[in-house]
Amino acid sequence: MAKRLIPSFNRILIEKIIPPSKTNSGILLPEKTSKLNSGKVVAVGPGARDRDGKLIPVNLKEGDTVLLPEYGGTEVKLGEKEYHLYRDDDILGTLHD
C-alpha cells in the first residue's frame, strides 16, 4: 500500500477540513450551520505543459488552505484517511487568517 501520493500534472491532493460538530463548551451544533467547503493542500503536482512544451507550475503549495467547489474532484483513500484530487483550475481561491 502506498504511503504517499504525488499528483500528476496540475493536480492537487486536498484533505477536506471538517468543521467541528461541538463547541468547546460542549454545545452540539446543527448540521445545517453554514460551513465553508475548504481543505488543506497535502501535495501538489509539478504542473501542466502549454502548447510550446513549457511547464506552467501550480500556483499553490503544500499547507495552503483553499476554497473548494461544492462538487467535483476525485476521492482517494490512503490508509484510513480520505483525500480529494482536484485540478489547479478547479480551486476557487486560497483562504488566509
N, C-alpha and C positions, 0 to 999 in steps of 0.2 A: 504494500500500500504506500502511496506517495505521501511524503511528509510536507512537501512544499510545492505549490503550483506557480509557475511563472507564465503569465498570459502571453499569447502571441500577438503580433502586430500592434494595433492600437486599442487593445482590450485592457480592462482594468478589473481587478479582483476586489470585491467590496464585501465587508462584513456589515450587515444591517444593524443599526442601533435600535434596540427595542426599548421604548420608554417604560419607566417603572410603573407597575400596577398599584403600588402602595406608596404613600408619602413617608417621610422619616418618622412622623408621629404615629403611623400605623393606620391612617385612613385609607380605605380602598377607593381607588379611582375608577370611574365607569369607563368601559371600553370605548365609548364614543367621544372621549375627550379629544381635542384637536391635537393630533400627533403629526409631527413632521417626518416625512419619509426621507430619512437620512441614513448615511452609512460612513464607515471609516475605510479608507483605501488601505488594502493589505499588500497588494503587489501591482506593478504596472508593467505593461509590455514595452518593447523598445520603440514602437511607433509604426506608422504606415509609410508606404512609399508613394510619391507622386508619379506622374506620367514620365518624368525625366529620370526616375530612379532615385531621386534624392529622398533621404529619410526625413519624415515630418515627426518630430518627437511628441510624445504625450505631454500635455501641459499640467499634469497632476503628479504628485509624488506620494510616496508611502507616508501614511499618518494623516493625510488631509481628510477633513470631514466634508462630505459632499451631499448635495440635494439630489435625490433620485426621482425618476419618473414613477408614476403610480404603477404602471405596468411595464413589462419588458425585462430584459436580462435573462441570463441562463443560470438556473440554480445548480450549484455544485456542492457536493458533500465530501468533505475531507475529514476522516475520522468521525468524531461526534459533532463537529461544527458545520454549519451551513453558510455558504458564501454565494455571491452572485457575480456573474461576469457581465460587464457592460462594455459597449464601445465608447470611446472617448467622446464621440458626438452625442451620445445619449445622456450624458451627465448634464444636469440643468445648471449647476453652479457649485461654488465652494462656500462653506459656512465658516465664519470667523467669530470668536468671542469678543 
